[in-house]
Amino acid sequence: MTATLELWLAAGLAAILLAGAAASVLLLAMGRLSLDLGWGRSIHPLGPITIRIAAPREQVFDLIRSPYVGRTPRASGIEVLARGDGLVVAAHNTKVHFYTARTVEVVEFEPPETVSFKHLIGPVPHGEETFTLSEADGGTELCYQGEIGIDFFVLGRIAGRHWVRPQWEAVVSEHLEALKTNAERLASRSAR
């Protein structure tokens, strides 16, 4: 073989390996490829994020619970896979940048104060989140906190700190703002 042909073959092989690695990272981020190896897992705290909502606690709790126990709107990105007393298994499809991430989680309801999520399958091998609602000044104070775990030693720590955690918290903040808007709109309608 000529040196030029060998160079082209090496470049082609490198391109295939690079494309495979990029595709694997994208599939991991989308939750379509799940790796739970436990190798060098780092735990990253989420939150706390606290918001005040000018609506009764029971009403806010019902708004959070409604897509899981009632009729699930298609636009919610939620697909309920199984229902039980105070517990559901649901897939969440969340738009992140140019792709949709899919997580499957156990969602537990403890009316009217706690909604908990335990990650089963998705972009990270470990995740737990809790939304705690308490009464405050005639309204509701909602506190979100949790943790995610990412494998692969230093690479996982860097990805968790600089990419996954900020994206995760941004999505949660977006959902909390939408919840606040809807809850306050319903509360003002009820007051009229």
N, C-alpha and C positions, 0 to 999 in steps of 0.2 A: 504494500500500500504506500501511496505517496504521503508525504508529510501534510499536504493540503487536505487530503481526504481524512486523515487521522484527526486533524484539527477540526474539521467540520463535524465528524462523528462525536468528538469530545464536546464540542459546543452544543450539538443537538441533545446529547445525553444530559448535559448540565441544564439546558432549557427545560427538558422534560422533568427532571428532578425538582427544579425551581417551581415549575407550574404545579406539580403534584403537592409540594409543600404549601404553596399559596392556596390551592384548592382545599387542602386539609384544614388550614387555619380558618378559611371562610366557612367551611362546613361545621367546624367547632363553634365559631361565633354564632352561627345560625341555629345551633342546637340540633343539627341533623346528624352530627357525629358526636357521640358522648364517650369521653375517656375518663374513667374513674380509677386511676392507677394507685393513687395515694403516695406517689413518689414525690417527696419534697413538698408536701402540701403546706401552703401558707394561708392563714385565715385573715380576712380583711373585714373590719367592721363597716357596717352601713349605717348612716345617720349618726346621731339622732336628728330627725327632721320633725319639727313641731309646727303645727299651724292651728290658728283659731278659726272656728267656723261659727257664724251667727245662725245656728240652727240647733234644735234639740238633739241630744245624743242619740236617742232611739231612732230618730229620723235619719241621721248620718249613718248609723249602723245598718239600717234597712237599705239605704242606697248602696252601701258596699256589698251587702249580701244578695241583693235582688238579682243580679245577672247569674248568680250561681244556683239559687234555689227556685227562681221563677223562670219566666221566659227569657232566654238569653238573646239580646239583640245581636244581629250579624255583625254590625259595625264595631262591636266591643272587642273583637279579637279573642274572645273567650269561647272555648269549646268544652262543655261539661262532659266528662267521660263516665263518671259514676257519681251517684248521690247516696247519702246516708243521713242519719240523724245528726245534724250539726257538723257534717263533714262532707266534702266533695273532692273528687279528683278532677282537675281541670287543666286543659292545655291553654297556654297564653301565647298568642302570636302578636309580637310587638315590633313595630317598624323602628329600625335603628339605622340611621344613615341611608344606605342604598339597598339594604337587605331586611328581611323579616326574621327575627330571632324567635325560636319556639322553645318554651319551657313547659314541662308537665309538673304540676305541684299538687300536694295535698293541701286543701284549704279547710281550716277548722274555725268554727264560729262559737264564741262564748258570749251570748247576748247579755247586756248591750255594750260590753266593754272591750272585747278582744277579737281580732281576726288574725289568725296565724297562717303562714305559708311555709311548707317544707318542700324543698326542691327534690324532685325525683330524677328527671332527665332534662338535659339542656346544655347551654353553653359552659356551665361550670359544674364540677362534680359535687359541690356542697353548697347549699344555700338555705338559710332560715330567715324569715322576716316576721315581724309582729307589728300590728297596728293597734294601739291602745287608745281608747276613747274615754275621756273623763269630762264631767260637767264642769263648766267654768263660766262664771258671770252670765248665766242665762243661756249660754251657748255650749259649744263643744271644743275641747282641746284634743287634737289628734296628734299622737306621737308615734313616729315610725322609727324602727331600728331593726337591725339584723346583722347577718354576717354571711360572707361568701368564702368558699375555699377553692383555691386553684393549685393544681399540681405543677411539677417541673421546676422545683427549686428556685433559683434566681430569676429565670425566665418567667415563672408564674408570679413571683413577687412584683416584678416590674410591670407585667401585664395587668395584674390586679390593681396596683396602686395608680398607674397612669392611664389605663384604658378601660378596664372592666368596671371598677368601682365608680369612676366619674360618670360613665354612661348609664349605669344601673341607677344611680341616685338622680340623674337628670330625668330619666323616664319616670321614676317614682314621683318626683316633684311635679312633673307635668300632670300625672294622674291625680295627685292631691289637689292641684289647682282646679282641675276640672270638677272634682268631687266638691270642693268648696263652692264653686260657682253654682252647681246644680242644687246643692243642699240649701244654700242661701236663697236661691230663686224659689224653691219649694216652700221654705219657711216664710218668705214674704207673701206668697200666695195664700198660705194657710192663715196668716195673720189678718188678711183682708177679709 
